[in-house]
Amino acid sequence: MAVLRGSWSTISALRRGLFCLKRHKLQPATCFRAFSTDLDEEQPAFPGSRSKWTEKLEFVQPDLYDGIPVYRVMNRKGEIIDPAQDPKLDEETCTKMYQRMTLLNTMDRIMYESQRQGRISFYMTNYGEEGTHIGSAAALDEHDLVYGQYREAGVLMWRGFPLDRFMNQCYGNEGDMGKGRQMPVHYGSTEHRFVTISSPLATQMPQAVGSAYAFKRAQNGLCVICYFGEGTSSEGDAHAAFNFSATLECPVIFFCRNNGYAISTPTSEQYRGDGVAARGPAYGIATIRVDGNDVFAVYNATKAARHIVTSENRPVLIEAMTYRIGHHSTSDDSSAYRSVDEVRHWDSTQHPIARLRAHMVSKGYWDEAKEKQWKDDCKRQVMQSFARAERRQKPAWKAMFTDVYDNLPPHLKEQYEYMEAHVKEYEDHYPVKNFAKEG
Ligand SMILES: Cc1ncc(C[n+]2csc(CCOP(=O)(O)OP(=O)(O)O)c2C)c(N)n1
């Protein structure tokens, strides 16, 4: 082998080659060629590239290819297109999927209305994206760690986070684990392996990679899933997370919900490339684009992704194409930037819930009678939970100070004493009876 000629430089080339061999699981011939001076003429040996020489002066054009295809299992009517792709989920699993998707939908309706009536300060609905939540959550191990953005309540719902805890958090009452210190929909639960939501976009992404690296070191066979919107993928932190996950070879699934809008900014104004998926290969990340309104396609893709990330210790990127049917949040009015017809189209022809229901009806898993009974039951559950949350007191104001540090620092102690005196003096001006006494 030409590369073995010479002395010291050869040995170091060999060591580099062996390292490269191990790292990239390459065959010796492929690997050593990269360090052979003789063969440099045939193939460039620059560190960090895998290309061939060319004498054509040509720019790589972004529209060279048709775009990454969208993987699907069902058509719009809920029919399986290729039987080999049917996940063959049993009646119980399909029913659980359908019930969680519709429960989420019902909770969204009631909470959205309650915000409009001034009962809670803020809310974000998940309309149209139910398939991305339930399909992915169902394919994970319940101990896998979830980092969400804010529009992934269905993942928590799949894991059994009770309705009362959703409501308590949105009401910021004394039953809220965060004691009212976060905005509504900023859920978190250690028990359900769901890291508390952070408002600043992409915060969760480098953090998810850090957790995945820890999982890799612990060799616990688990993975991390990190959800984010396509708008968030433009944040610097998203790029840092992608690159770190690939270079550190971390078991993390990046799950992008591409719902067409970052508040009022449509995807056509967010990027010029082939969506978010096209960035995956550029970072050395295995990537798939999937129909996010097809719960089975999301399930299959996430299951396969989980297998790759846990067995090979490397990241995977899933771009789930979907559509945000609701407004961005209760602070938004989407009729200002998109047409009612556009929304109606997605709602009436592409809805993930309707698609799953059509499939279940064809299998004999679901019918009109079950639908009616479940609808009533679902609404009753949500209304009862909502009424319970509304009746509960607000957390004790003292918890603002006492439930942060183990030992209260002097500057907070001073503020605490000031507030205590203030509330006492102006007791009649504050709704103190609505607040618990002790935190
Ligand atoms: C760092 C940062 N910049 C801006 C915002 C304001 N903001 C909140 S949500 C949002 C749009 C995010 O869009 P996307 O990631 O596509 O998620 P979607 O809301 O569509 O689910 C923006 C700009 C923020 N929360 N954090």
PDBQT file of the ligand as one rigid body, heavy atoms in Angstrom, charges set to zero:
ROOT
HETATM    1  C1  LIG A 501     -36.039  34.066  21.000  1.00  0.00    +0.000 C 
HETATM    2  C2  LIG A 501     -37.488  34.381  20.722  1.00  0.00    +0.000 A 
HETATM    3  N1  LIG A 501     -37.806  35.214  19.704  1.00  0.00    +0.000 NA
HETATM    4  C3  LIG A 501     -39.098  35.489  19.436  1.00  0.00    +0.000 A 
HETATM    5  C4  LIG A 501     -40.088  34.940  20.212  1.00  0.00    +0.000 A 
HETATM    6  C5  LIG A 501     -41.557  35.297  19.904  1.00  0.00    +0.000 C 
HETATM    7  N2  LIG A 501     -42.196  34.111  19.295  1.00  0.00    +0.000 N 
HETATM    8  C6  LIG A 501     -42.945  33.266  20.045  1.00  0.00    +0.000 A 
HETATM    9  S1  LIG A 501     -43.536  32.002  19.145  1.00  0.00    +0.000 SA
HETATM   10  C7  LIG A 501     -42.847  32.577  17.716  1.00  0.00    +0.000 A 
HETATM   11  C8  LIG A 501     -43.014  31.821  16.413  1.00  0.00    +0.000 C 
HETATM   12  C9  LIG A 501     -42.459  30.434  16.439  1.00  0.00    +0.000 C 
HETATM   13  O1  LIG A 501     -42.856  29.734  15.319  1.00  0.00    +0.000 OA
HETATM   14  P1  LIG A 501     -42.600  28.199  15.128  1.00  0.00    +0.000 P 
HETATM   15  O2  LIG A 501     -41.279  27.817  15.700  1.00  0.00    +0.000 OA
HETATM   16  O3  LIG A 501     -42.823  27.862  13.706  1.00  0.00    +0.000 OA
HETATM   17  O4  LIG A 501     -43.680  27.477  16.059  1.00  0.00    +0.000 OA
HETATM   18  P2  LIG A 501     -45.277  27.500  16.021  1.00  0.00    +0.000 P 
HETATM   19  O5  LIG A 501     -45.704  28.595  16.963  1.00  0.00    +0.000 OA
HETATM   20  O6  LIG A 501     -45.698  27.723  14.628  1.00  0.00    +0.000 OA
HETATM   21  O7  LIG A 501     -45.726  26.191  16.549  1.00  0.00    +0.000 OA
HETATM   22  C10 LIG A 501     -42.164  33.760  17.962  1.00  0.00    +0.000 A 
HETATM   23  C11 LIG A 501     -41.446  34.540  16.929  1.00  0.00    +0.000 C 
HETATM   24  C12 LIG A 501     -39.709  34.114  21.286  1.00  0.00    +0.000 A 
HETATM   25  N3  LIG A 501     -40.614  33.511  22.070  1.00  0.00    +0.000 N 
HETATM   26  N4  LIG A 501     -38.400  33.829  21.500  1.00  0.00    +0.000 NA
ENDROOT
TORSDOF 0
